Amino acid sequence: MAKIEKSIDINVPVRTAYNQWTQFEDFPRFMEGIKEVQQLDNKRLHWRAEVAGKDKEWDAEISEQTPDRRIAWHSTSGIRNAGQVSFQPIQDNRTRVTLLMDYEPEGTMEKAGDALGVVSGRVQGDLERFKEFIESRGTESGAWRGEIHGTRQTSPGGTGTSGKPGGSSTIRGTNAPRGGAPGTGGTSTGRGPGSSTGGPAGSRGSSDSPTDRSSSQRIDPEDMDDELTG
């Protein structure tokens, strides 16, 4: 398994950086090679991407999500990969985003690309484009402020386990107008298919209920390795 760790400092508050990262269906806007990310429910995602010149698809599941601190995931089909992104406030309006990835190259082309550092460079480029994307907007396109810890899920303002897309109050939100950057449109407190953020259809919505920003610490890569191999 190949491992990558990259960090970048972004000139937005930690809450803004984290909120934007929860909008998985916006990833193709700044991640190289990612064609589509479908939010199936609070925990499950379906990815389509071009890897080493070939179209690939895989499913992934979020194993941990703590607002303003970190999101951890692992694939459940297709390309083997796992990782986490952590958020560390440096100043009130400055955040360090650290992305750790553990993946299995497939085939000669991917293994050769890994040896040349192609994948590592792509990850760094993704972070740089994410920085440009959120700094140019000045505000997130949406947010989901719930938590996931293994099989336990906590929705914003309540607890419970999500059901099928569109069938649970954990997923289905209420549209509400909200100010922000031009083009963001209305936002929603829901998450999953059907939420409206003004971005790609089905992106997670934003919770406008006040939530205190939690502190964050950098995750040690060894701790992540234990989680990924456990």
Backbone as CSV, one residue per row, in Angstrom:
resi,resn,N_x,N_y,N_z,CA_x,CA_y,CA_z,C_x,C_y,C_z
1,MET,0.846,-1.196,0.000,0.000,0.000,0.000,0.882,1.247,0.000
2,ALA,0.563,2.211,-0.847,1.290,3.478,-0.916,0.655,4.489,0.029
3,LYS,1.484,5.340,0.614,0.985,6.323,1.576,1.409,7.721,1.139
4,ILE,0.504,8.675,1.341,0.761,10.067,0.977,0.274,10.954,2.110
5,GLU,1.051,11.970,2.444,0.623,12.993,3.403,0.968,14.359,2.833
6,LYS,-0.029,15.222,2.724,0.161,16.572,2.209,-0.634,17.551,3.070
7,SER,-0.100,18.764,3.224,-0.773,19.804,4.002,-0.752,21.117,3.239
8,ILE,-1.701,21.978,3.591,-1.735,23.315,3.008,-2.410,24.261,3.991
9,ASP,-1.968,25.499,4.038,-2.583,26.523,4.885,-3.532,27.360,4.041
10,ILE,-4.750,27.522,4.546,-5.798,28.205,3.798,-6.289,29.407,4.595
11,ASN,-6.506,30.512,3.911,-6.893,31.758,4.583,-8.409,31.879,4.748
12,VAL,-8.977,30.915,5.466,-10.383,30.959,5.861,-10.475,30.340,7.251
13,PRO,-11.545,30.629,8.017,-11.713,29.987,9.325,-11.847,28.477,9.188
14,VAL,-11.515,27.749,10.250,-11.575,26.289,10.203,-12.986,25.803,9.898
15,ARG,-13.989,26.487,10.400,-15.368,26.074,10.142,-15.701,26.154,8.648
16,THR,-15.232,27.205,7.990,-15.500,27.377,6.562,-14.811,26.292,5.743
17,ALA,-13.525,26.018,6.062,-12.786,24.986,5.328,-13.437,23.624,5.515
18,TYR,-13.802,23.304,6.745,-14.432,22.010,7.015,-15.783,21.893,6.313
19,ASN,-16.601,22.933,6.444,-17.928,22.896,5.819,-17.839,22.622,4.327
20,GLN,-16.885,23.283,3.657,-16.760,23.085,2.214,-16.340,21.658,1.895
21,TRP,-15.472,21.080,2.708,-15.009,19.722,2.423,-16.150,18.716,2.560
22,THR,-17.165,19.008,3.347,-18.297,18.080,3.472,-19.154,18.059,2.215
23,GLN,-18.920,18.978,1.290,-19.671,19.022,0.033,-18.982,18.136,-1.002
24,PHE,-19.081,16.829,-0.806,-18.325,15.876,-1.626,-18.649,15.983,-3.110
25,GLU,-19.871,16.321,-3.437,-20.242,16.379,-4.851,-19.634,17.586,-5.560
26,ASP,-19.011,18.488,-4.801,-18.251,19.592,-5.399,-16.802,19.197,-5.716
27,PHE,-16.350,18.012,-5.306,-14.949,17.624,-5.485,-14.463,17.720,-6.930
28,PRO,-15.284,17.351,-7.933,-14.785,17.462,-9.309,-14.394,18.881,-9.705
29,ARG,-14.831,19.865,-8.947,-14.511,21.253,-9.280,-13.063,21.605,-8.947
30,PHE,-12.408,20.799,-8.103,-11.019,21.117,-7.781,-10.116,19.881,-7.677
31,MET,-10.650,18.679,-7.845,-9.832,17.479,-7.776,-9.566,16.937,-9.174
32,GLU,-8.301,16.819,-9.530,-7.907,16.356,-10.855,-8.337,14.906,-11.076
33,GLY,-8.940,14.649,-12.222,-9.309,13.292,-12.586,-10.624,12.808,-12.020
34,ILE,-11.201,13.519,-11.048,-12.473,13.105,-10.462,-13.606,13.604,-11.358
35,LYS,-14.379,12.681,-11.899,-15.467,13.035,-12.809,-16.792,13.248,-12.082
36,GLU,-17.032,12.452,-11.055,-18.315,12.566,-10.351,-18.201,11.912,-8.979
37,VAL,-18.833,12.540,-7.997,-18.996,11.945,-6.674,-20.472,12.006,-6.335
38,GLN,-21.073,10.871,-6.107,-22.490,10.805,-5.749,-22.625,10.545,-4.260
39,GLN,-23.397,11.389,-3.598,-23.690,11.215,-2.176,-24.890,10.279,-2.061
40,LEU,-24.666,9.036,-1.632,-25.740,8.058,-1.549,-26.549,8.212,-0.261
41,ASP,-25.873,8.479,0.831,-26.522,8.806,2.104,-25.472,9.469,2.979
42,ASN,-25.735,9.592,4.279,-24.798,10.307,5.144,-23.394,9.710,5.135
43,LYS,-23.288,8.401,4.945,-21.999,7.730,5.070,-21.414,7.252,3.753
44,ARG,-22.240,7.001,2.753,-21.775,6.284,1.564,-21.655,7.202,0.352
45,LEU,-20.561,6.993,-0.430,-20.276,7.780,-1.618,-19.948,6.847,-2.772
46,HIS,-20.298,7.271,-3.978,-19.885,6.546,-5.181,-19.027,7.486,-6.027
47,TRP,-17.837,7.022,-6.408,-16.858,7.826,-7.121,-16.683,7.331,-8.553
48,ARG,-16.506,8.270,-9.481,-16.079,7.983,-10.853,-14.874,8.863,-11.152
49,ALA,-13.801,8.258,-11.644,-12.585,9.033,-11.882,-11.779,8.413,-13.012
50,GLU,-10.850,9.212,-13.534,-9.880,8.717,-14.503,-8.560,8.521,-13.779
51,VAL,-8.063,7.293,-13.773,-6.817,6.957,-13.089,-5.881,6.301,-14.090
52,ALA,-4.730,6.904,-14.296,-3.741,6.386,-15.255,-4.362,6.133,-16.620
53,GLY,-5.234,7.056,-17.047,-5.842,6.973,-18.367,-7.024,6.033,-18.471
54,LYS,-7.453,5.429,-17.359,-8.578,4.501,-17.376,-9.689,5.004,-16.458
55,ASP,-10.934,4.755,-16.867,-12.075,5.113,-16.031,-12.215,4.090,-14.904
56,LYS,-12.355,4.597,-13.694,-12.504,3.743,-12.512,-13.722,4.194,-11.715
57,GLU,-14.358,3.231,-11.053,-15.465,3.532,-10.154,-15.260,2.749,-8.860
58,TRP,-15.655,3.368,-7.761,-15.579,2.664,-6.482,-16.549,3.297,-5.488
59,ASP,-16.875,2.523,-4.466,-17.715,2.999,-3.377,-16.858,3.222,-2.154
60,ALA,-17.225,4.209,-1.364,-16.486,4.513,-0.139,-17.466,4.778,0.994
61,GLU,-16.988,4.550,2.202,-17.807,4.766,3.395,-17.045,5.624,4.390
62,ILE,-17.731,6.583,4.983,-17.129,7.439,6.010,-17.188,6.702,7.339
63,SER,-16.033,6.531,7.980,-15.975,5.831,9.261,-15.957,6.793,10.444
64,GLU,-15.511,8.014,10.199,-15.510,9.014,11.271,-15.658,10.402,10.674
65,GLN,-16.477,11.212,11.298,-16.638,12.608,10.877,-16.950,13.439,12.109
66,THR,-16.024,14.324,12.455,-16.168,15.211,13.607,-16.046,16.644,13.119
67,PRO,-17.086,17.460,13.268,-17.057,18.823,12.725,-15.821,19.601,13.141
68,ASP,-15.213,20.254,12.148,-14.072,21.147,12.326,-12.805,20.420,12.765
69,ARG,-12.822,19.076,12.748,-11.629,18.336,13.156,-11.145,17.369,12.081
70,ARG,-11.978,16.376,11.719,-11.497,15.435,10.704,-12.624,14.614,10.101
71,ILE,-12.319,14.062,8.912,-13.185,13.130,8.208,-12.311,11.962,7.772
72,ALA,-12.703,10.727,8.123,-11.957,9.531,7.745,-12.851,8.623,6.922
73,TRP,-12.269,7.929,5.950,-13.048,7.089,5.046,-12.237,5.872,4.614
74,HIS,-12.919,4.904,4.004,-12.265,3.762,3.374,-13.155,3.271,2.244
75,SER,-12.535,2.698,1.222,-13.312,2.161,0.100,-13.946,0.839,0.506
76,THR,-15.099,0.546,-0.085,-15.786,-0.711,0.169,-15.887,-1.560,-1.098
77,SER,-15.516,-1.000,-2.244,-15.475,-1.746,-3.502,-14.534,-1.022,-4.452
78,GLY,-14.093,-1.726,-5.496,-13.242,-1.089,-6.491,-11.837,-0.816,-5.965
79,ILE,-11.284,0.337,-6.327,-9.922,0.695,-5.935,-9.783,0.701,-4.414
80,ARG,-8.768,0.016,-3.929,-8.525,-0.004,-2.488,-7.883,1.308,-2.064
81,ASN,-8.540,2.030,-1.184,-7.977,3.269,-0.663,-8.645,3.618,0.654
82,ALA,-7.960,4.393,1.443,-8.484,4.870,2.721,-7.718,6.123,3.086
83,GLY,-8.216,6.861,4.041,-7.503,8.062,4.448,-8.311,8.945,5.360
84,GLN,-7.781,10.125,5.565,-8.480,11.098,6.398,-7.992,12.501,6.050
85,VAL,-8.843,13.465,6.287,-8.468,14.866,6.160,-8.725,15.514,7.512
86,SER,-7.740,16.241,8.008,-7.872,16.894,9.311,-7.749,18.405,9.145
87,PHE,-8.350,19.136,10.081,-8.433,20.591,10.017,-7.907,21.161,11.331
88,GLN,-6.882,22.010,11.229,-6.263,22.596,12.411,-6.299,24.115,12.328
89,PRO,-7.017,24.782,13.248,-7.019,26.243,13.225,-5.650,26.792,13.623
90,ILE,-5.107,27.652,12.783,-3.830,28.300,13.088,-4.081,29.675,13.683
91,GLN,-4.984,30.411,13.055,-5.469,31.700,13.538,-6.972,31.726,13.299
92,ASP,-7.623,32.817,13.702,-9.073,32.893,13.535,-9.492,32.709,12.090
93,ASN,-8.688,33.216,11.157,-9.036,33.153,9.744,-7.996,32.389,8.933
94,ARG,-7.376,31.388,9.553,-6.357,30.608,8.851,-6.402,29.170,9.358
95,THR,-6.404,28.223,8.422,-6.586,26.812,8.762,-5.566,25.958,8.034
96,ARG,-4.995,24.982,8.728,-4.119,24.008,8.088,-4.933,22.750,7.791
97,VAL,-4.972,22.362,6.521,-5.677,21.159,6.088,-4.630,20.106,5.746
98,THR,-4.723,18.942,6.390,-3.776,17.854,6.166,-4.522,16.641,5.630
99,LEU,-4.064,16.143,4.484,-4.695,15.006,3.842,-3.744,13.804,3.886
100,LEU,-4.215,12.718,4.493,-3.466,11.470,4.551,-4.191,10.435,3.699
101,MET,-3.445,9.740,2.842,-4.058,8.736,1.979,-3.253,7.447,1.999
102,ASP,-3.962,6.334,1.926,-3.378,5.007,1.864,-4.082,4.294,0.718
103,TYR,-3.361,3.935,-0.337,-4.035,3.360,-1.505,-3.175,2.273,-2.139
104,GLU,-3.827,1.454,-2.958,-3.176,0.333,-3.624,-3.126,0.588,-5.127
105,PRO,-1.941,0.899,-5.703,-1.852,1.084,-7.155,-2.217,-0.211,-7.877
106,GLU,-2.877,-0.079,-9.021,-3.279,-1.240,-9.805,-2.619,-1.183,-11.176
107,GLY,-2.007,-2.260,-11.606,-1.449,-2.328,-12.944,-0.105,-1.631,-13.073
108,THR,0.550,-1.871,-14.197,1.892,-1.342,-14.435,1.914,0.168,-14.504
109,MET,0.917,0.769,-15.197,0.906,2.219,-15.369,0.757,2.930,-14.034
110,GLU,-0.155,2.455,-13.185,-0.369,3.116,-11.895,0.843,2.952,-11.000
111,LYS,1.460,1.753,-11.004,2.639,1.539,-10.169,3.798,2.397,-10.644
112,ALA,3.937,2.535,-11.946,4.986,3.396,-12.484,4.716,4.844,-12.130
113,GLY,3.449,5.246,-12.211,3.090,6.607,-11.858,3.368,6.900,-10.407
114,ASP,3.098,5.903,-9.529,3.370,6.093,-8.118,4.859,6.260,-7.874
115,ALA,5.682,5.448,-8.589,7.130,5.531,-8.409,7.649,6.913,-8.810
116,LEU,7.007,7.538,-9.774,7.436,8.849,-10.236,6.835,9.997,-9.428
117,GLY,6.029,9.648,-8.451,5.428,10.681,-7.608,4.266,11.393,-8.260
118,VAL,3.684,10.783,-9.309,2.574,11.426,-10.005,1.375,11.599,-9.079
119,VAL,1.041,10.540,-8.355,-0.123,10.602,-7.469,0.103,11.608,-6.352
120,SER,1.310,11.626,-5.810,1.638,12.590,-4.754,1.471,14.019,-5.253
121,GLY,1.945,14.272,-6.480,1.796,15.609,-7.052,0.348,15.968,-7.306
122,ARG,-0.455,14.976,-7.677,-1.874,15.233,-7.921,-2.577,15.622,-6.621
123,VAL,-2.250,14.929,-5.530,-2.871,15.238,-4.240,-2.505,16.656,-3.805
124,GLN,-1.229,17.032,-3.961,-0.825,18.391,-3.614,-1.564,19.405,-4.473
125,GLY,-1.707,19.098,-5.768,-2.441,19.988,-6.654,-3.898,20.120,-6.252
126,ASP,-4.515,19.013,-5.801,-5.900,19.067,-5.353,-6.053,20.010,-4.167
127,LEU,-5.121,19.948,-3.223,-5.185,20.840,-2.061,-5.012,22.299,-2.481
128,GLU,-4.111,22.545,-3.412,-3.890,23.916,-3.875,-5.128,24.456,-4.580
129,ARG,-5.784,23.600,-5.368,-7.011,24.041,-6.046,-8.160,24.225,-5.042
130,PHE,-8.199,23.393,-4.003,-9.200,23.575,-2.954,-8.990,24.924,-2.256
131,LYS,-7.735,25.260,-1.971,-7.412,26.542,-1.352,-7.901,27.700,-2.220
132,GLU,-7.600,27.630,-3.519,-8.025,28.683,-4.434,-9.549,28.762,-4.510
133,PHE,-10.192,27.588,-4.544,-11.648,27.519,-4.652,-12.325,28.194,-3.465
134,ILE,-11.951,27.849,-2.244,-12.652,28.368,-1.072,-12.236,29.806,-0.760
135,GLU,-10.966,30.154,-1.010,-10.543,31.525,-0.761,-11.203,32.496,-1.738
136,SER,-11.383,32.071,-2.978,-12.008,32.953,-3.967,-13.490,33.155,-3.664
137,ARG,-14.133,32.149,-3.098,-15.536,32.264,-2.728,-15.704,33.084,-1.454
138,GLY,-14.833,32.826,-0.476,-14.939,33.501,0.811,-15.947,32.865,1.747
139,THR,-16.739,31.921,1.229,-17.726,31.224,2.043,-17.964,29.853,1.442
140,GLU,-18.434,28.934,2.254,-18.684,27.584,1.789,-19.933,27.510,0.918
141,SER,-20.004,26.526,0.025,-21.188,26.337,-0.820,-22.273,25.573,-0.082
142,GLY,-21.955,25.002,1.050,-22.917,24.262,1.866,-22.184,23.618,3.020
143,ALA,-22.910,22.839,3.831,-22.277,22.201,4.982,-23.153,21.087,5.507
144,TRP,-22.529,20.152,6.193,-23.254,19.158,6.992,-22.543,19.058,8.322
145,ARG,-23.252,19.388,9.416,-22.638,19.508,10.735,-22.926,18.316,11.633
146,GLY,-23.360,17.212,11.031,-23.569,16.008,11.823,-22.256,15.310,12.127
147,GLU,-22.329,14.230,12.899,-21.147,13.456,13.260,-21.357,11.991,12.929
148,ILE,-20.246,11.310,12.622,-20.244,9.881,12.383,-19.091,9.276,13.169
149,HIS,-19.410,8.247,13.945,-18.388,7.509,14.692,-18.721,6.029,14.549
150,GLY,-18.129,5.403,13.532,-18.447,4.012,13.247,-19.892,3.885,12.784
151,THR,-20.670,3.082,13.502,-22.075,2.879,13.145,-22.987,3.937,13.748
152,ARG,-22.461,4.766,14.623,-23.286,5.783,15.289,-23.250,7.085,14.510
153,GLN,-24.424,7.654,14.259,-24.532,8.912,13.548,-25.326,9.910,14.382
154,THR,-24.882,11.157,14.357,-25.588,12.233,15.032,-25.863,13.325,14.015
155,SER,-27.127,13.625,13.778,-27.484,14.682,12.839,-27.444,16.019,13.549
156,PRO,-27.330,17.125,12.820,-27.334,18.454,13.452,-28.617,18.663,14.249
157,GLY,-28.478,18.850,15.552,-29.648,19.107,16.389,-30.356,17.859,16.862
158,GLY,-29.792,16.667,16.603,-30.465,15.455,17.044,-29.588,14.250,16.842
159,THR,-30.104,13.057,17.203,-29.352,11.833,17.043,-30.179,10.838,16.264
160,GLY,-29.502,9.830,15.725,-30.223,8.796,15.005,-29.386,8.251,13.871
161,THR,-29.906,7.237,13.238,-29.228,6.605,12.123,-29.970,6.907,10.846
162,SER,-29.233,7.288,9.803,-29.891,7.651,8.553,-30.467,6.424,7.876
163,GLY,-31.503,6.652,7.074,-32.112,5.571,6.305,-31.749,5.696,4.855
164,LYS,-32.613,5.238,3.970,-32.344,5.335,2.548,-32.403,6.787,2.100
165,PRO,-31.709,7.131,1.006,-31.699,8.521,0.541,-33.107,9.077,0.408
166,GLY,-33.319,10.234,1.028,-34.595,10.918,0.925,-35.649,10.364,1.851
167,GLY,-35.351,9.292,2.600,-36.370,8.672,3.417,-36.245,8.961,4.887
168,SER,-35.219,9.712,5.288,-34.995,9.948,6.709,-34.918,11.429,6.988
169,SER,-35.379,11.817,8.170,-35.295,13.226,8.539,-33.851,13.642,8.737
170,THR,-32.949,12.661,8.916,-31.530,12.972,9.020,-31.008,13.506,7.697
171,ILE,-31.600,13.065,6.592,-31.131,13.461,5.269,-31.942,14.614,4.715
172,ARG,-33.237,14.545,4.864,-34.088,15.534,4.229,-34.112,16.805,5.049
173,GLY,-33.765,17.939,4.453,-33.721,19.201,5.174,-34.821,20.139,4.715
174,THR,-34.766,21.345,5.254,-35.712,22.390,4.895,-34.966,23.507,4.207
175,ASN,-35.378,23.865,2.999,-34.697,24.936,2.280,-34.867,26.249,3.013
176,ALA,-33.801,27.016,3.045,-33.863,28.308,3.718,-32.950,29.260,2.992
177,PRO,-33.373,30.511,2.713,-32.499,31.465,2.046,-31.339,31.837,2.939
178,ARG,-30.215,32.103,2.327,-29.042,32.461,3.099,-28.143,33.341,2.252
179,GLY,-27.571,34.339,2.852,-26.663,35.207,2.120,-25.350,34.515,1.856
180,GLY,-24.575,35.022,0.942,-23.282,34.423,0.645,-22.796,34.902,-0.706
181,ALA,-21.843,34.171,-1.218,-21.260,34.563,-2.502,-22.295,34.422,-3.601
182,PRO,-22.255,35.275,-4.620,-23.209,35.166,-5.722,-23.166,33.784,-6.334
183,GLY,-24.349,33.272,-6.638,-24.434,31.984,-7.302,-24.615,30.816,-6.365
184,THR,-24.543,31.043,-5.019,-24.696,29.925,-4.108,-26.148,29.551,-3.937
185,GLY,-27.068,30.496,-4.157,-28.488,30.188,-4.052,-28.867,29.867,-2.634
186,GLY,-29.999,29.181,-2.474,-30.449,28.789,-1.141,-29.644,27.617,-0.639
187,THR,-29.690,27.392,0.663,-29.001,26.263,1.258,-30.000,25.415,2.014
188,SER,-29.545,24.245,2.416,-30.436,23.301,3.055,-29.767,22.669,4.242
189,THR,-30.553,22.293,5.255,-29.988,21.620,6.416,-29.834,20.142,6.182
190,GLY,-30.227,19.637,5.018,-30.160,18.202,4.757,-28.817,17.782,4.210
191,ARG,-28.690,16.479,4.017,-27.473,15.919,3.463,-27.862,14.732,2.623
192,GLY,-27.302,14.642,1.412,-27.623,13.519,0.549,-28.416,13.963,-0.652
193,PRO,-28.848,13.025,-1.481,-29.562,13.367,-2.705,-30.773,14.235,-2.429
194,GLY,-30.911,15.286,-3.254,-32.085,16.148,-3.136,-31.818,17.435,-2.405
195,SER,-30.683,17.559,-1.700,-30.374,18.797,-0.999,-29.965,19.851,-2.006
196,SER,-30.254,21.117,-1.709,-29.939,22.193,-2.646,-28.901,23.110,-2.063
197,THR,-27.785,23.315,-2.790,-26.754,24.234,-2.343,-26.395,25.250,-3.398
198,GLY,-26.919,25.117,-4.589,-26.513,25.998,-5.677,-25.369,25.424,-6.481
199,GLY,-24.776,24.300,-6.021,-23.709,23.644,-6.761,-24.287,22.453,-7.496
200,PRO,-23.459,21.420,-7.741,-23.939,20.239,-8.438,-25.115,19.618,-7.720
201,ALA,-26.086,19.094,-8.468,-27.302,18.554,-7.870,-26.972,17.482,-6.866
202,GLY,-27.651,17.561,-5.720,-27.495,16.525,-4.713,-26.393,16.800,-3.717
203,SER,-25.683,17.933,-3.798,-24.666,18.230,-2.817,-25.307,18.375,-1.454
204,ARG,-24.482,18.172,-0.426,-25.007,18.312,0.914,-25.414,19.751,1.170
205,GLY,-26.420,19.923,1.984,-26.878,21.259,2.311,-26.148,21.820,3.501
206,SER,-26.472,23.046,3.859,-25.802,23.747,4.934,-26.716,23.913,6.126
207,SER,-26.163,23.709,7.310,-26.910,23.931,8.537,-26.631,25.333,9.033
208,ASP,-27.656,26.145,9.172,-27.479,27.510,9.632,-27.608,27.642,11.137
209,SER,-27.881,26.548,11.849,-27.973,26.628,13.295,-26.592,26.865,13.867
210,PRO,-26.461,27.749,14.885,-25.140,28.053,15.417,-24.511,26.844,16.077
211,THR,-23.236,26.594,15.778,-22.488,25.510,16.379,-21.112,26.032,16.733
212,ASP,-20.683,25.816,17.993,-19.381,26.294,18.411,-18.293,25.585,17.631
213,ARG,-17.268,26.329,17.273,-16.150,25.744,16.572,-15.317,24.942,17.549
214,SER,-15.083,23.675,17.248,-14.278,22.847,18.137,-12.825,22.978,17.754
215,SER,-11.925,22.779,18.749,-10.496,22.851,18.475,-10.064,21.614,17.739
216,SER,-8.879,21.702,17.103,-8.406,20.591,16.285,-6.930,20.375,16.527
217,GLN,-6.514,19.121,16.474,-5.109,18.793,16.555,-4.733,17.947,15.358
218,ARG,-3.479,18.052,14.948,-3.013,17.269,13.803,-2.999,15.802,14.187
219,ILE,-3.480,14.954,13.287,-3.528,13.521,13.540,-2.195,12.899,13.175
220,ASP,-1.644,12.117,14.087,-0.389,11.450,13.810,-0.580,10.365,12.761
221,PRO,0.266,10.297,11.716,0.096,9.281,10.674,0.104,7.870,11.220
222,GLU,0.867,7.627,12.339,0.890,6.279,12.896,-0.478,5.889,13.440
223,ASP,-1.179,6.884,14.041,-2.530,6.600,14.526,-3.421,6.223,13.368
224,MET,-3.252,6.925,12.238,-4.076,6.633,11.066,-3.786,5.239,10.541
225,ASP,-2.473,4.848,10.543,-2.140,3.528,10.049,-2.813,2.448,10.864
226,ASP,-2.865,2.673,12.211,-3.536,1.700,13.064,-4.998,1.580,12.705
227,GLU,-5.624,2.739,12.396,-7.043,2.725,12.050,-7.283,2.032,10.719
228,LEU,-6.388,2.290,9.748,-6.610,1.751,8.416,-6.381,0.257,8.358
229,THR,-5.436,-0.232,9.206,-5.133,-1.659,9.171,-5.917,-2.441,10.193
230,GLY,-6.702,-1.730,11.031,-7.461,-2.404,12.073,-8.712,-3.059,11.546
